[in-house]
Amino acid sequence: MQRNRIFLLAAAAAMALAMPDPAAANQDVRGYLYGTVETTSGNSYTGLLRWGREEAFWDDHFNGSKQDEPATGRLPRGYRRAPRKVEVFGLEVSGPWERAWSQRQLIVRFGDLKEIRPRGSDRADIVLRNGDTLRIDGGSNDLGGKITVWDATVGKIDVDWDRTRSIKFAATPASARPAGQRLSAKVRTTVGEFSGYLQWDKEEALTVDELDGDTDDGDVSLPMGRIRAIERRSRRSARVELVDGRVLELSGTNDVDSSIRGIVVEDTRFGRVELPWDVFERADIEIAKDSGRGYDDYAPLGAIRAKVTLRGGKVREGRIAYDLDETYLWEMLNGNQDDVDYDIPFAYVKQIRPLGRRSEVVLDNGQKLRLEGQTDVGEDHGGIAFLDGGDEDDYVIWDDVELVEIQ
C-alpha cells in the first residue's frame, strides 16, 4: 500500500503542475525562451521554446563546435595547424596546437542569439545579436535534437531538427503562460556556497521537471516543485525533503548519485558554475522570484579588445583572438577551481594574469578566481593574436604574457 501511495501522490502532483497555474497569471515570464520555428514544409510555430528536455531560458547555453579553424575572427594567412609549431607572419613559434585545437568549443547564451539556421543533422549557422554569422557543427546534443514549441493555436509540438529551417528569437510576451516556474537554490558545497537559478543534472530547471530515484518501497518521479531540499548522503544516494515535510532517501539514478551530469547554478557573481557530486553537500530549493533576464536585456556584444602587457614591459592593445579562438565578448572563459567548473562571459572579465598551469582571473565585480584545467587559463593556451595590425608582433605566445586587461 505504501508503494502505491507514493506512486499516486507523485502522479497527482505531476498532473497538477503540468497544467498552467491560474494563480501564476501575473508571474514574470521575460526569462523564458520564445520565438518562431519555421519548418522545411513551410509551416511556422510561434511560442515558448525548449531545447529537448533541457534549455528553457535566455541565460541557458547553446553548445557546439566551431567549424572554422581558427573558429572565429580573422587570423593571419600564414597560420597553419601543426602538432607542435604554428607559422604566424612567416615565423615559426612553438605551441601545444594539436591539443588546443581539439577543444574549439562554442558556448553562447540564447539571449545573445538572433537566429539559428540548421544545415543538416548536426550543423547550423547561428546569427548573433550584432548581425554576425558563425558556422558550427556537432559537439553537443543541442544540434540534431527536438525543439518544443508551445504554439498559441496548435498547442505543444515537438519539431525535429532535420525538419527545421530556422529558429528566430524574440522577446517573450507578458501573455505567455509556461506550465512550470523557474527554480532557484542556495547550494552548499565543500568549497563554499553558490546561489542562483538551478538546473539539476543539467536538465531539471522547472517546477514540473521530475527528479527520479528508487526508494525501499518503489521507484518515484518527484516534481521539482514539490522538493524543499536535496542533500548528499553518499556517492550512491541522496536525502530528499519534500515541501509537505516528508523525507525520502533516493538512489539508483543519476539524479541522486555520483553519476549526475552536473549541478548547474547561474550565480550572478560569476556567470554559470557547474558542481560535481563530490563537492556537493546540500541544495535548498525554491521557486525563483523572477524568471531571469529578458531577451531585450541582452545588448549586442562586439569584439574582445584588450591591453596586453608582455613580460619585459612591452604593451600591445587592440582587437584580439584570445587563445586563438575567442573573439567576442559573449564568448566564455572556461576554467576550474576546487573541482568547480566556471563558464564566465568575457564581458564580465576585467583581468587575466597567467600563473603557470593556472591563471588569476579578476572580474568586473571584484571577484577573484584562480582557474586551471582548460586551455583558456592553462599551459596549453594557444596565445593571443591581434587582429587589427599586420606586422610580426601581431601574435604572442602565452608564455610571454604578463597580464591581459579586457577593455
C-alpha positions in Angstrom: 0.0 0.0 0.0 2.8 2.4 0.8 4.4 1.9 -2.6 1.0 2.6 -4.3 0.5 5.8 -2.2 3.9 7.1 -3.3 3.1 6.4 -7.0 -0.4 8.1 -6.7 0.9 11.1 -4.9 3.7 11.7 -7.3 1.4 11.2 -10.3 -1.2 13.6 -8.9 1.5 16.3 -8.2 2.9 15.9 -11.7 -0.6 16.3 -13.3 -1.3 19.4 -11.2 2.0 21.0 -12.0 1.7 20.2 -15.7 -1.3 22.5 -16.0 -0.9 26.3 -16.2 -1.5 27.7 -12.8 -4.2 30.4 -12.7 -2.6 31.9 -9.6 0.5 32.4 -11.6 -1.2 34.6 -14.2 0.9 37.6 -13.2 4.2 35.7 -12.9 7.3 37.2 -14.6 7.9 35.3 -17.9 10.6 37.5 -19.5 13.3 34.9 -19.0 11.7 32.1 -20.9 12.8 31.2 -24.4 10.4 32.4 -27.1 10.5 32.5 -30.9 9.3 31.2 -34.2 10.3 27.9 -35.6 10.0 27.6 -39.4 9.9 24.1 -40.9 11.0 22.7 -44.2 7.4 22.1 -45.1 6.7 25.8 -45.0 4.9 25.9 -41.7 5.8 28.1 -38.7 5.1 27.8 -35.0 5.4 30.6 -32.5 5.6 30.4 -28.7 7.6 29.4 -25.7 10.6 27.1 -26.7 12.5 24.4 -25.0 15.6 22.5 -26.4 14.9 18.8 -25.8 14.3 18.5 -22.0 16.9 21.0 -21.1 17.4 24.6 -22.1 14.4 26.8 -21.4 15.7 30.3 -20.6 17.7 33.1 -22.3 20.7 32.6 -20.0 20.9 28.9 -20.8 23.8 27.9 -23.1 23.7 26.7 -26.7 26.7 24.5 -27.3 28.5 23.2 -30.4 31.9 23.1 -32.1 33.2 25.9 -34.2 33.7 24.7 -37.8 36.2 27.2 -38.9 39.9 27.0 -37.8 40.5 29.5 -36.4 36.9 29.3 -35.3 36.1 33.0 -35.3 37.9 36.2 -36.1 40.4 37.0 -38.8 43.8 35.4 -38.1 46.9 35.9 -40.4 47.1 34.0 -43.6 50.3 32.3 -42.5 48.6 30.5 -39.7 48.9 26.7 -40.1 47.8 23.9 -37.8 50.7 21.6 -36.6 51.3 19.2 -33.8 53.9 21.4 -32.2 54.5 24.5 -34.3 52.5 27.2 -36.0 53.5 29.7 -38.6 52.4 33.3 -38.0 53.5 36.0 -40.4 56.1 33.7 -41.8 57.6 33.0 -38.3 57.5 29.5 -36.6 56.5 29.6 -33.0 56.1 26.7 -30.6 52.8 25.9 -29.0 50.5 23.0 -28.0 48.4 23.4 -31.1 47.1 19.8 -31.5 45.7 19.7 -28.0 44.3 23.2 -28.1 42.5 22.9 -31.4 40.8 19.8 -30.3 38.7 21.9 -28.0 37.2 24.5 -30.3 34.0 24.6 -28.3 31.3 27.2 -28.8 29.2 28.3 -25.8 26.7 31.1 -26.3 23.8 32.2 -24.3 20.5 32.0 -26.1 19.9 35.7 -25.3 23.0 36.5 -27.4 21.4 34.9 -30.5 19.2 36.3 -33.2 18.6 33.2 -35.2 19.7 29.6 -35.7 19.6 28.0 -39.2 20.1 24.2 -39.2 22.2 22.9 -42.1 21.9 19.1 -41.7 21.7 16.6 -38.9 24.4 18.2 -36.7 25.3 21.6 -38.3 24.0 25.1 -38.2 24.6 28.7 -38.9 24.0 31.0 -35.9 23.2 34.7 -36.3 24.3 36.8 -33.4 22.5 39.9 -31.9 25.2 42.1 -33.6 24.3 40.5 -37.0 27.5 38.4 -37.4 27.0 34.8 -38.6 29.1 31.8 -37.4 29.1 28.2 -38.7 29.1 25.4 -36.2 28.9 21.6 -36.2 28.4 18.8 -33.8 29.8 18.7 -30.3 26.5 18.8 -28.5 23.0 17.4 -28.3 21.8 21.0 -28.9 22.2 20.2 -32.6 20.1 17.4 -34.0 17.5 17.1 -31.3 13.9 18.3 -30.9 12.7 21.8 -30.3 9.5 22.0 -28.4 7.2 24.9 -29.2 4.0 25.9 -27.3 2.1 27.5 -30.1 -1.0 29.5 -29.2 -3.1 27.8 -31.8 -1.6 24.3 -32.3 -0.6 23.7 -28.7 2.6 21.8 -27.9 4.6 20.5 -30.9 8.0 18.8 -31.0 9.8 19.8 -34.2 12.7 17.5 -35.4 16.0 19.3 -36.1 16.1 17.9 -39.6 12.7 19.4 -40.3 13.7 22.8 -39.1 14.6 25.6 -41.5 15.2 28.3 -38.9 14.5 29.4 -35.3 14.1 33.2 -34.9 14.1 34.5 -31.4 12.0 37.3 -30.0 11.2 38.9 -26.7 8.8 36.8 -24.6 5.3 38.5 -24.4 3.7 39.0 -21.0 0.8 36.9 -22.1 2.9 33.7 -22.3 1.9 31.0 -19.9 4.6 28.5 -19.1 3.4 25.2 -17.5 6.1 25.4 -14.8 8.0 28.1 -12.9 11.8 28.5 -12.7 13.8 27.0 -9.8 16.5 28.7 -7.8 18.6 27.3 -5.0 21.2 28.0 -2.4 23.8 25.3 -2.8 26.2 24.4 -0.1 29.4 22.7 -1.1 32.7 21.7 0.4 34.3 24.8 -1.2 31.7 27.4 -0.4 28.1 28.4 -1.2 26.6 29.3 -4.6 23.2 30.9 -5.2 21.1 31.4 -8.2 18.9 29.8 -10.8 19.2 26.0 -10.7 19.5 23.3 -13.4 19.7 19.9 -11.7 21.5 17.2 -13.6 21.9 19.8 -16.4 18.2 19.2 -17.1 15.6 19.9 -14.3 15.0 23.6 -14.2 11.2 23.9 -13.8 8.8 23.0 -11.1 7.2 20.4 -13.4 10.5 18.7 -14.2 11.0 15.4 -12.3 13.6 14.0 -10.0 13.8 10.2 -10.4 15.0 7.8 -7.8 14.5 4.4 -6.1 13.1 4.0 -2.6 12.7 0.9 -0.4 9.1 1.0 -1.4 9.4 1.6 -5.2 10.5 4.0 -7.9 9.4 7.6 -7.7 9.4 10.6 -10.0 9.1 13.7 -7.9 8.2 17.1 -9.5 10.9 19.5 -8.5 8.3 22.0 -7.3 7.4 19.5 -4.5 11.0 19.4 -3.3 12.3 21.6 -0.5 15.9 20.3 -0.3 18.3 17.7 -1.6 21.2 16.6 0.5 24.0 14.2 -0.5 24.2 11.2 1.8 26.9 9.2 -0.1 28.2 8.6 -3.6 25.2 6.4 -4.2 22.3 8.2 -2.5 20.6 11.4 -1.5 18.2 12.6 1.1 15.2 14.5 -0.3 13.0 16.7 1.8 9.5 17.5 0.4 7.5 20.7 0.9 5.0 18.7 3.0 7.7 17.7 5.5 8.2 14.1 4.4 11.8 12.8 3.8 12.8 10.2 1.3 16.2 8.5 0.7 16.7 8.0 -3.0 19.3 6.1 -5.0 19.7 4.2 -8.3 19.6 7.1 -10.8 22.0 9.9 -12.0 19.6 12.4 -10.4 20.7 11.3 -6.9 24.2 9.8 -7.1 27.7 10.5 -8.3 26.8 9.7 -11.9 24.9 13.1 -12.1 25.9 15.1 -15.1 26.3 18.2 -13.0 24.5 20.6 -10.7 24.4 24.0 -12.6 23.9 27.3 -10.8 23.5 30.6 -12.6 25.4 32.6 -9.9 25.3 36.4 -10.6 28.9 36.7 -9.2 30.4 34.5 -11.9 28.1 33.5 -14.6 27.5 29.8 -14.7 29.1 27.3 -12.4 28.8 23.5 -12.6 29.2 21.5 -9.4 30.1 17.8 -9.3 28.6 15.4 -6.8 31.8 15.0 -4.8 31.8 18.7 -3.7 28.0 19.0 -3.4 26.5 18.9 0.1 23.0 20.4 0.1 20.6 22.4 -2.1 17.8 24.4 -0.6 15.3 24.8 -3.5 12.6 27.3 -4.0 10.6 28.9 -6.8 12.6 31.8 -8.3 11.3 35.3 -7.6 11.6 36.0 -11.3 12.4 34.1 -14.5 15.7 35.8 -15.3 16.8 38.5 -17.8 14.5 39.1 -20.8 15.6 38.9 -24.4 15.7 42.7 -24.7 18.1 42.9 -21.8 20.9 41.3 -23.9 22.7 44.0 -25.8 24.6 43.1 -28.9 28.2 42.3 -27.8 31.1 43.0 -30.1 34.7 42.1 -30.3 37.1 41.4 -27.4 39.5 44.3 -27.2 42.4 44.1 -24.7 45.5 45.7 -23.4 48.2 43.0 -23.2 51.3 43.6 -21.1 54.2 41.3 -22.1 57.0 40.1 -19.8 59.6 42.8 -20.1 57.1 45.6 -20.1 56.0 45.9 -23.8 52.3 46.7 -24.2 50.0 45.9 -27.1 46.4 47.0 -27.4 43.6 46.2 -29.9 41.1 43.6 -31.0 42.3 40.1 -30.1 41.7 36.4 -30.7 42.1 35.0 -27.1 43.6 31.5 -27.1 43.4 31.9 -30.9 39.8 31.2 -30.5 37.5 33.6 -28.6 37.0 36.9 -30.3 33.6 38.1 -29.0 32.6 39.4 -25.5 29.7 36.9 -25.3 32.1 34.0 -25.5 33.1 32.1 -22.4 36.3 32.0 -20.4 36.4 28.4 -19.1 38.3 27.1 -16.1 38.1 25.0 -12.9 38.8 25.9 -9.3 38.4 23.4 -6.5 36.7 21.0 -8.8 34.0 23.6 -9.7 33.7 24.4 -13.5 33.2 28.1 -14.4 31.8 29.5 -17.7 32.4 33.2 -17.5 31.4 35.6 -20.3 34.3 37.7 -21.4 32.1 40.7 -20.9 32.4 40.0 -17.1 36.2 39.7 -17.1 38.5 42.6 -16.1 41.9 41.0 -16.0 43.7 37.6 -16.6 47.2 37.0 -15.2 49.0 33.8 -16.3 50.5 31.8 -13.3 52.0 28.8 -15.0 49.4 26.0 -15.2 46.7 28.3 -13.9 45.6 31.9 -14.2 44.3 34.5 -11.8 41.1 36.0 -13.2 39.6 39.2 -11.8 36.0 40.0 -12.7 34.4 43.4 -13.1 32.6 43.0 -9.8 35.9 42.4 -7.9 35.6 38.6 -7.6 38.9 36.8 -8.0 39.4 33.2 -9.1 42.5 31.0 -9.8 41.4 28.9 -12.7 43.0 25.9 -14.3 42.2 22.7 -16.3 41.2 24.4 -19.6 43.3 25.9 -22.4 41.9 29.4 -21.7 43.8 29.5 -18.4 46.5 26.9 -18.5 49.8 25.9 -20.1 48.2 24.7 -23.3 46.9 28.2 -24.1 47.2 28.9 -27.8 48.4 32.5 -27.3 46.9 35.8 -28.4 46.6 37.2 -32.0 46.0 40.9 -32.6 43.5 41.3 -35.4 43.9 45.0 -36.2 47.5 45.1 -37.3 49.8 43.4 -39.9 53.3 43.1 -38.5 55.2 40.2 -37.0 54.4 41.4 -33.4 50.7 40.6 -34.0 51.0 37.2 -32.4 52.3 36.5 -28.9 52.7 33.1 -27.2 51.1 32.7 -23.8 54.5 32.2 -22.0 55.3 35.8 -22.9 52.1 37.3 -21.5 52.2 39.1 -18.1 48.7 40.5 -18.0 45.6 40.7 -20.1 43.2 43.6 -19.4 39.8 43.4 -21.2 38.7 46.8 -22.4 
